[in-house]
Structure formats: C-alpha cells, structure tokens
Amino acid sequence: CGEIMNYNFKGIKPVSDANALIDIVLSKTQRKTPTVIHPGYKIHRIRRFYMRKVKYGADAIHEKLTEILEGFPKLEDIHPFYGDLMNVLYDRDHFKIALGHVSKAKTLVDSIAKDYVRMLKYADSLYRCKMLKRAALGRMCTVLKKLKASFGYLEEVRKHLGRLPTIDPTTRTIILTGFPNVGKSSFINHITNANVEVQSYPFTTQSLYVGHTNYKFAPWQVIDTPGVLDHPLEERNTIEMQAITALAHLNAAILYLLDISETCGYYLDQQISLYRSLKPLFVGKPLVLVLNKTDLKKWEEVDPKIKAEIEELGKEQGASLLAMSNVSGEGIDEVKAHACERLLEHRLSQKERKPNKSKNILNRIHIAKPAPRDTKSRPPTIPEGIRRKTRSMDVEDKKQDLNPIKKLQDEMGGAGVFTIPVESHFDLENEDWKFDAVPEIYNGKNVADFYDHDIMEKLLALEKQEEILEQIHDERERPPEVDPELISAHEKVEGKKAILKLKHKLKQPHKVFSKTRKLGDVEEHFNERGFEAESLKNLAKKRQTLLGKRNRDEEMVDSDGDMPMEDEMDAKPAKVKVREKLEKMQMQRVQGQSTALPQAEATRLKDKILKKMEKKVVRQGMKRNAERPKHLNTGKMGLGTRNHRQIFLKIASSHTIIVLNCYICLLME
C-alpha cells in the first residue's frame, strides 16, 4: 500500500495522436542522424548509413511506446479500490486491450527493424539501401497508424484519471452514504474544507468528493458518495457503482444518513429497505445512523412503529443513533466526534487481534548468553584511570550544584532553548519579591512614571536645553545685513554685463533662411498691405528673360495661374537632376549626337556613385548572421570551411563595383 499512495495519477504524461507521434519520430530521426552521402563512400559505409537510420527510428518509437505503457497503472498492482473504480469508469477489459495493442505494436516495430537491418547488410547498391530504409520506416508508421483508436481512448482515460480525487485507502476515513438529497454534501461542507455543490434536486453529486478535517491533531479524510437507489446490483449505473466500490473496499467509519422529514422524495420505509440491501457492505466496520433534518421534523414526531424499526436496525449492527440538522448546525460536531471515536476504537481492536505480529518480531531478537568455561570467579574490575575520571566528574557535578540556575538551564534543554529569567538578577530587600508581578497602575497613577526619583529635574534640564538649541537655530537662519552701497554697485555691474551681451549679439552676422513662396502668395500679401504687386510680377518676368528661360514660362505657371519664385525653381532633388541628365543623354544618342560628358563631370559622377555603393555594401556586410539571407545559414555543414558564408557579400560587392565602372566608362567615351 505504500507504493500505491505514492502513485500520482495526475503525473501521467499526455498520449500523442498517431499522426503526431509519426511526425515526432521521423523528424527526430532526420535531425539526429547523418543526411549526406558523398560520391566517394564505399558500399559498406552506405549500408551502415541507412542501418543507423532504421535502428534510430525503431528506438525512438520503442521509447515513446514504453513511456505510455509505464505511465498508466497496472490494475493488478494497485489497491483493489482503485482497480474496481477504474473497472466501473473505464471498463477493465477495454483498458487492458488498449494497453495490449500498444505493447504488441512495440514488439512489431522491434521485429521490423531487426528484419530490415538484416536485409540492409546484403544490399548491393545505394538505391537498394535507400528503398529498404523507406520500406522499414513506412511499415513502422503503418503500425503506429493502426493505434489511432487505442491512443485516443488512453488519452481520455488519462484526462479522467487526472480529475479523480486523491483518496488514501489506508488512512482514517469517514464515508457518507444514503439516498440522494438526504444532506450528505451539506454535512461534508460543514466539517471539512470541501466545497461540494448543494442543490434541491437528486443526484447533484455524480462522483466521489473528498474533504479533509482534523480530529485530535490527526488528519482525517471524509468521502461524499453519490446517492444510491434501492434496486438490484445489476441495475445500478456508473454513478451508483462508485459509492458501492468505496463502501466495499475502504476500511472506514460509515455514516448512513436518514431523512426523517422525508423531504428528499423517499419515505423512511424505502430508506430502511436500502439500508438492508447495503447491509453486507457494512459488516466489520463502525456504523452510525444519522437522523438528519431535525429542524423540519423532530425525532419524537416520527411514527412509533418506524421509530422502533430504526432502533432495531441499529442494535443488529451495533450502530449508534444520532440526530442533527445541517441548517441549524445542531448535532454536527457530536456526529463527527462520535464517528471518529468509533473508528479509532475499531482500528485499535484490529491491531489487538493480531498477536502473531508481536511474536514474529520477538522471534527475530536473539539474546546472547555466554557459557562459563571454568569454575573460577571473575568479578568485574574497573581500571584506575576510569576511577579517577569518575571522581573528577563527581567534583564537577558538585560545582554545578552550586549554581542552581545553570543546572536548571541544562535540564530544560540548554542555552537557546531555555532562557534564564531576568528577575533572578534583581537585588531586593526580600528575595521572595523577585518574581512578583509589578502593577502598571497604582492609586490611579502610572507606576512607570515613578521609577526615577529625579525625573522632574531631568525634564526641566531637557526643556532648557531645547530652548537654547532653538535660539541658536533662529540666529543661523536670520539673513545677514547688507550695505545699501554694495547693493547699488552690484546692480550697476549687472546692467553693464547685460549691455555687453546685447552688443555682442548685434556684432554677429544674421543668417537669412530662404523660404520657397509662390508668386500668388506674395501678391496677396502685398495687396493686404496696400502696395501694388504689378511691378513685382514684371520684375520676376524680366529675371526669367535674363536667365534664358522664356520658352518655359507656360510650364512654370501653376494651375492657379501662380508662378513659383526663384528659390522654388532651383530646389530640385539630386536624384531628379541626375535622372533628367541621363534621359537627355539617351535622347542625344538616339538622335546621333555626341553623349560624351566632360572629363571633370564624369569623374565627379563616378566618385559619387562608387562612394554610395561602398556605403551600401559595408552596411549590408555589418549585418548579423540572423539578418542575412536564409540560404546562407541553412543546411548541414560538412568538414570543410565556412568562409563562403562570410565572403559572399564581398564578392557580390566587387561584382557591383566592376559593373558600375564599365557603365561610367561608357559614359565618358
């Protein structure tokens, strides 16, 4: 039973789906084994290559299936209570068949791997080795696919086992049973920390619930069972069979609850009949008949005939009759205490019935008695060194007796465990006053205020000291007196400094920032100020004529009829200017004109483009490995170097520069 209680149903690992398990095994085999066959490999090395893959795949499947088999409990090794409970909930035969399928699949996978490894030893080509490997892994995956239904069933069993309450079959236990809706769940909520749902309709509790409580400083478990109806065992459903299983296998005190008010929907005659049908399960266990719902109907108000029948049932089984009410709380503690006492007495009596247990232990003990070898007497002798040491120890004991407090400390556990009371050091006229309690108030006054006789004088001295400190503090915080002539001189100096700062600002050159403004906006601004804008417009046209751009007057005028200012016309991006120049050269080449650039301009353009491309290449080359193209960081590496991953960008950049040089040379021709 010790192994049973340490079993953790919630620790069973999840059972993967068949397809998911196949993906896991194949992926692991691909990752953990070599993947490249080089042209120079001999046939024996190719055979070992594929034999390793087949063996590794079989071992991975074997490991997964073994983990599933060892994770689930064996019905023969666990407590009969758990064995029958699993039979009720999951069907023992179905559970064993599912585990049998998994075990058989593990054997088949091992045999498939063994057969194909033997065939791979005699493969005469790379193609034949590869086909045998594919066939082996394919047959293993087919075996796993046939386990799809068994894996699904075992996963559902695992989930349900994880939701079962943890019940210890060997500890002190109280079981509540009876018809539905008689107050079992309310009672367990009162005496334990459980929170079982309570409703007014029957079969609210559909499974076993466990609560824990303490009695005489020992933990107890209380089990609330589903309601049981009065019909044959074969007709009982899964919910009722859980209660029957707990009553049959757990050595516990049983509380059979009777609803004497009959508000549960069942008469007392029916409740008595159910008690008689469950009577074989109560044999050899302490039993308490609990008369519940006394707040609705008193025990004295019950029909005398039924009352006598209930009392007769209690005498037959040696059961106790106790009344209580879950609503008013009357009698709940008495029922709990009585049930716990009955169970403790029962467990002690069971131990007393096994005298052979103590005899078996005594039989293992052997007392050795040496036989005398002759008639010569040999009294015990104590060496002189031991005698001297004993005498010195007696002297030390006498010294310790001189200090009774030290001796008391050693007797009470030593230093750190027992502390010598402070009162033992008090020097009083009478030694009997040391451990007397000192009153806090005496004659309406606080005793602590009168411990020191000079307390008033010390208080006055302290107040005088505080007054002196306050005067010193005030003198320090008082601002010093300043001469008015000094203040006026300081103001004159500050004024001269401000004048010098302004003069320095005036000497600095003013930066005028050009603003791109439309001619229409300028005309509108002049009109608002009351000036004539016609002369300004004529001036702009004259400047355009001087610059030789009269043929572009119509293009420069906006859709609103406005003409841009000079700053606006010159503010073109550099890219646009280069693009326009290249287009112009291309048109000249098409028309048969010379497209050669001046030497200085071509050199400047070449330097500019090369500098820009070098910046781009350097920027890309400084990227981290994670930011580089994916194909540079994937694939399995051999025993060669990795330099090609780092120099790829340098090669690409050099190719780009060569192409640009050729293009610029063409421009310069």
Secondary structure as UniProt FT lines:
FT   HELIX           2..5
FT   HELIX           9..11
FT   HELIX           18..32
FT   TURN            39..40
FT   HELIX           43..71
FT   TURN            75..77
FT   HELIX           80..90
FT   HELIX           92..120
FT   TURN            121..122
FT   HELIX           126..145
FT   TURN            146..147
FT   HELIX           148..163
FT   TURN            169..170
FT   STRAND          173..177
FT   TURN            180..181
FT   HELIX           184..191
FT   STRAND          209..215
FT   TURN            216..217
FT   STRAND          218..224
FT   HELIX           233..235
FT   HELIX           238..249
FT   STRAND          253..259
FT   TURN            260..261
FT   TURN            263..264
FT   HELIX           268..277
FT   HELIX           279..282
FT   TURN            283..284
FT   STRAND          287..292
FT   TURN            294..296
FT   HELIX           299..301
FT   HELIX           304..317
FT   STRAND          320..323
FT   TURN            326..328
FT   TURN            330..331
FT   HELIX           332..352
FT   HELIX           355..363
FT   HELIX           384..401
FT   HELIX           404..411
FT   TURN            412..413
FT   TURN            415..417
FT   HELIX           422..425
FT   HELIX           431..433
FT   TURN            434..435
FT   STRAND          441..442
FT   TURN            443..444
FT   STRAND          445..446
FT   HELIX           447..450
FT   TURN            453..454
FT   HELIX           455..477
FT   HELIX           484..507
FT   HELIX           519..529
FT   HELIX           534..546
FT   TURN            547..548
FT   HELIX           550..552
FT   HELIX           553..556
FT   TURN            559..560
FT   HELIX           566..570
FT   HELIX           574..590
FT   TURN            591..592
FT   HELIX           599..621
FT   HELIX           625..627
FT   HELIX           630..632
FT   HELIX           643..668
//
